[in-house]
Amino acid sequence: MINMLIKEVVLKYDFHARPCAYFVNQASKFQSSITIIAEDKSVNAKSIISVLTSELVKDDRIKIIIDGIDENKAMQKLMHLIQDPLEKDW
Protein backbone atom coordinates (compact mmCIF):
# COMPACT_ATOMS: atom_id res chain seq x y z
CA MET A 1 0.00 0.00 0.00
CA ILE A 2 1.26 3.46 -0.90
CA ASN A 3 1.12 6.16 1.78
CA MET A 4 0.22 9.69 0.79
CA LEU A 5 2.66 12.54 1.27
CA ILE A 6 1.62 15.80 2.95
CA LYS A 7 3.73 18.94 3.12
CA GLU A 8 2.87 22.37 4.41
CA VAL A 9 4.56 25.33 2.76
CA VAL A 10 4.30 29.11 2.50
CA LEU A 11 3.96 30.50 -1.01
CA LYS A 12 6.77 32.77 -2.16
CA TYR A 13 4.76 34.28 -5.04
CA ASP A 14 1.20 34.93 -6.17
CA PHE A 15 -0.41 32.16 -8.18
CA HIS A 16 -1.43 34.49 -11.01
CA ALA A 17 -2.02 33.10 -14.51
CA ARG A 18 1.48 32.32 -15.73
CA PRO A 19 3.02 30.64 -12.64
CA CYS A 20 -0.29 28.91 -11.94
CA ALA A 21 -0.38 27.48 -15.47
CA TYR A 22 3.21 26.29 -15.17
CA PHE A 23 2.55 24.68 -11.77
CA VAL A 24 -0.56 22.88 -13.08
CA ASN A 25 1.32 21.79 -16.20
CA GLN A 26 4.07 20.25 -14.08
CA ALA A 27 1.60 18.64 -11.65
CA SER A 28 -0.27 17.09 -14.57
CA LYS A 29 2.84 15.18 -15.64
CA PHE A 30 2.47 12.87 -12.64
CA GLN A 31 0.08 9.94 -12.24
CA SER A 32 -0.51 10.63 -8.54
CA SER A 33 -3.50 12.62 -7.37
CA ILE A 34 -2.37 16.05 -6.17
CA THR A 35 -4.46 18.30 -3.95
CA ILE A 36 -3.82 21.80 -2.64
CA ILE A 37 -5.49 22.82 0.60
CA ALA A 38 -5.59 26.48 1.61
CA GLU A 39 -7.69 27.55 4.55
CA ASP A 40 -11.05 25.85 3.95
CA LYS A 41 -10.54 25.20 0.22
CA SER A 42 -9.37 21.94 -1.31
CA VAL A 43 -8.55 21.96 -5.03
CA ASN A 44 -7.19 19.61 -7.65
CA ALA A 45 -3.66 20.80 -8.47
CA LYS A 46 -4.05 19.47 -12.02
CA SER A 47 -7.00 21.77 -12.80
CA ILE A 48 -6.05 25.25 -13.97
CA ILE A 49 -9.55 26.58 -13.22
CA SER A 50 -9.56 25.12 -9.70
CA VAL A 51 -6.14 26.49 -8.84
CA LEU A 52 -6.76 29.93 -10.35
CA THR A 53 -10.11 30.33 -8.59
CA SER A 54 -8.53 29.44 -5.25
CA GLU A 55 -6.84 32.87 -5.45
CA LEU A 56 -3.58 31.80 -3.81
CA VAL A 57 -1.23 34.67 -3.04
CA LYS A 58 2.25 35.19 -1.65
CA ASP A 59 2.59 34.23 2.03
CA ASP A 60 -0.46 31.94 1.98
CA ARG A 61 0.18 28.75 3.94
CA ILE A 62 -0.93 25.74 1.91
CA LYS A 63 -0.78 21.98 2.17
CA ILE A 64 0.14 19.80 -0.77
CA ILE A 65 -1.24 16.26 -0.57
CA ILE A 66 0.04 13.73 -3.09
CA ASP A 67 -1.11 10.14 -3.31
CA GLY A 68 0.03 7.66 -5.91
CA ILE A 69 2.77 5.68 -7.54
CA ASP A 70 5.07 8.64 -8.31
CA GLU A 71 4.28 10.74 -5.23
CA ASN A 72 7.89 11.19 -4.14
CA LYS A 73 9.01 12.59 -7.50
CA ALA A 74 5.89 14.75 -7.70
CA MET A 75 6.43 16.21 -4.22
CA GLN A 76 10.09 16.92 -4.95
CA LYS A 77 9.23 18.75 -8.18
CA LEU A 78 6.32 20.75 -6.79
CA MET A 79 8.15 21.77 -3.61
CA HIS A 80 10.99 23.02 -5.80
CA LEU A 81 8.53 25.11 -7.82
CA ILE A 82 7.04 26.62 -4.67
CA GLN A 83 10.20 27.11 -2.62
CA ASP A 84 12.69 28.03 -5.33
CA PRO A 85 10.70 29.58 -8.17
CA LEU A 86 12.52 30.72 -11.27
CA GLU A 87 10.58 33.25 -13.29
CA LYS A 88 12.29 31.99 -16.46
CA ASP A 89 10.21 28.80 -16.05
CA TRP A 90 6.99 30.76 -16.37
C-alpha positions as CSV (number, residue, x, y, z in Angstrom):
1,M,0.0,0.0,0.0
2,I,1.3,3.5,-0.9
3,N,1.1,6.2,1.8
4,M,0.2,9.7,0.8
5,L,2.7,12.5,1.3
6,I,1.6,15.8,2.9
7,K,3.7,18.9,3.1
8,E,2.9,22.4,4.4
9,V,4.6,25.3,2.8
10,V,4.3,29.1,2.5
11,L,4.0,30.5,-1.0
12,K,6.8,32.8,-2.2
13,Y,4.8,34.3,-5.0
14,D,1.2,34.9,-6.2
15,F,-0.4,32.2,-8.2
16,H,-1.4,34.5,-11.0
17,A,-2.0,33.1,-14.5
18,R,1.5,32.3,-15.7
19,P,3.0,30.6,-12.6
20,C,-0.3,28.9,-11.9
21,A,-0.4,27.5,-15.5
22,Y,3.2,26.3,-15.2
23,F,2.5,24.7,-11.8
24,V,-0.6,22.9,-13.1
25,N,1.3,21.8,-16.2
26,Q,4.1,20.3,-14.1
27,A,1.6,18.6,-11.6
28,S,-0.3,17.1,-14.6
29,K,2.8,15.2,-15.6
30,F,2.5,12.9,-12.6
31,Q,0.1,9.9,-12.2
32,S,-0.5,10.6,-8.5
33,S,-3.5,12.6,-7.4
34,I,-2.4,16.0,-6.2
35,T,-4.5,18.3,-3.9
36,I,-3.8,21.8,-2.6
37,I,-5.5,22.8,0.6
38,A,-5.6,26.5,1.6
39,E,-7.7,27.6,4.6
40,D,-11.1,25.9,3.9
41,K,-10.5,25.2,0.2
42,S,-9.4,21.9,-1.3
43,V,-8.5,22.0,-5.0
44,N,-7.2,19.6,-7.7
45,A,-3.7,20.8,-8.5
46,K,-4.1,19.5,-12.0
47,S,-7.0,21.8,-12.8
48,I,-6.1,25.3,-14.0
49,I,-9.6,26.6,-13.2
50,S,-9.6,25.1,-9.7
51,V,-6.1,26.5,-8.8
52,L,-6.8,29.9,-10.4
53,T,-10.1,30.3,-8.6
54,S,-8.5,29.4,-5.3
55,E,-6.8,32.9,-5.5
56,L,-3.6,31.8,-3.8
57,V,-1.2,34.7,-3.0
58,K,2.3,35.2,-1.6
59,D,2.6,34.2,2.0
60,D,-0.5,31.9,2.0
61,R,0.2,28.8,3.9
62,I,-0.9,25.7,1.9
63,K,-0.8,22.0,2.2
64,I,0.1,19.8,-0.8
65,I,-1.2,16.3,-0.6
66,I,0.0,13.7,-3.1
67,D,-1.1,10.1,-3.3
68,G,0.0,7.7,-5.9
69,I,2.8,5.7,-7.5
70,D,5.1,8.6,-8.3
71,E,4.3,10.7,-5.2
72,N,7.9,11.2,-4.1
73,K,9.0,12.6,-7.5
74,A,5.9,14.8,-7.7
75,M,6.4,16.2,-4.2
76,Q,10.1,16.9,-4.9
77,K,9.2,18.7,-8.2
78,L,6.3,20.7,-6.8
79,M,8.1,21.8,-3.6
80,H,11.0,23.0,-5.8
81,L,8.5,25.1,-7.8
82,I,7.0,26.6,-4.7
83,Q,10.2,27.1,-2.6
84,D,12.7,28.0,-5.3
85,P,10.7,29.6,-8.2
86,L,12.5,30.7,-11.3
87,E,10.6,33.2,-13.3
88,K,12.3,32.0,-16.5
89,D,10.2,28.8,-16.0
90,W,7.0,30.8,-16.4
